[in-house]
Amino acid sequence: MSYTELPGAKVPIRMWADPASVEDVAMQQLYNVSTLPWIKGLAVMPDVHYGKGATVGSVIAMHGAVCPAAVGVDIGCGMSAVKTSLTANDLPGDLSRMRSKIEQAIPVGRAMHDEPVDPGRLHGFATAQWGDFWSRFDGVAEAVKFRRERATKQLGTLGSGNHFIELCIDSTDAVWLMLHSGSRNIGKELADHHIGQAQKLPHNQGLVDRDLAVFISDTPQMAAYRNDLFWAQEYAQHNRAIMMGLFQDVVRREFKKAKPTFAPVISCHHNYVAEERYDGMDLLVTRKGAIRAGSGEYGIIPGSMGTGSYIVKGLGSAASFNSASHGAGRRMSRNAAKKRFSARDLEDQTRGVECRKDSGVVDEIPAAYKSIEQVIDQQRDLVEVVAKLKQVVCVKG
């Protein structure tokens, strides 16, 4: 489908979802965002749903300002995937050992490494700027500096919620490694700190929603936020890179005889800010639950833990600010999913996938998410499908 432009907004709101399918509270959030004086346009993805301040699944282009709540608290959250030389025939019939080995190598939930991972021992990890990255931690907000030790030990860890690690098979029977995570606790604390700072500023008093508080260019508060934001985005990228290195190490050990090799890693943020230029204007583009899909750029759009995911290539749509959806998107809240479904339902909906099937992850049941096939179909003018993946192992936080 092409987009629908919503009526009555002060700036263009272009929607790649069926407007009738978007809950009223999410629709109101889109109009609320459009009232900010710095907004130049919004692109709304097929997986749009209600979020804090701004909807998940929206792309917000602003001139001279940025809204920290519109980035989200998991700064730099995103995806990584890599195709391997293994095929489905190389996999054992029982994949429980594989899941166990992944969980041993990569801490999940609130767990962290006992000692920081040395990235120098990971195959293919670029360590040239590693010292510079950590030296820049000295410049982040004072409120989080005491978290440095935890931040170093959480690098290369999954977290909880909808974060996951998967072993997948594509339609040609090739095996892929895929994972989803972000900036862990340090990103959340930086986000919470700056959202609080923004809400105190005089120009943000009287907003239709206090969670839409912004920082304005050429102010100390904006400079501080940009510094911490871009550092946290880099932390999230390093976190995924280390996890992918640890994941590849597990695969090398478990399939030693097959001597697996790995294609270049595809990696993309989907909660972040980028400096981009449109119509001759420099803009700060916030993607909250959206990936960049510039012409020829690879991206990853995952479904739920029992359905599958897509590797895509961007078509470079300026109307969407070169963006596409970040996943299937939730169609019901976590609490609603827990009330409606049981562990038995989860077992039925994840049949054939080696994963947790207990009540602790019922909120991640496939039925709580939109149809990934429909989401992909609604953005055929934004991306082309390169590969469809189906998970056979799924590690949840």
Summary of the structure (lengths in Angstrom):
residues: 397
radius of gyration: 20.5
end to end distance: 34.7
largest distance: 65.0
contacts: 1407
relative contact order: 0.19
helix: 38%
strand: 27%
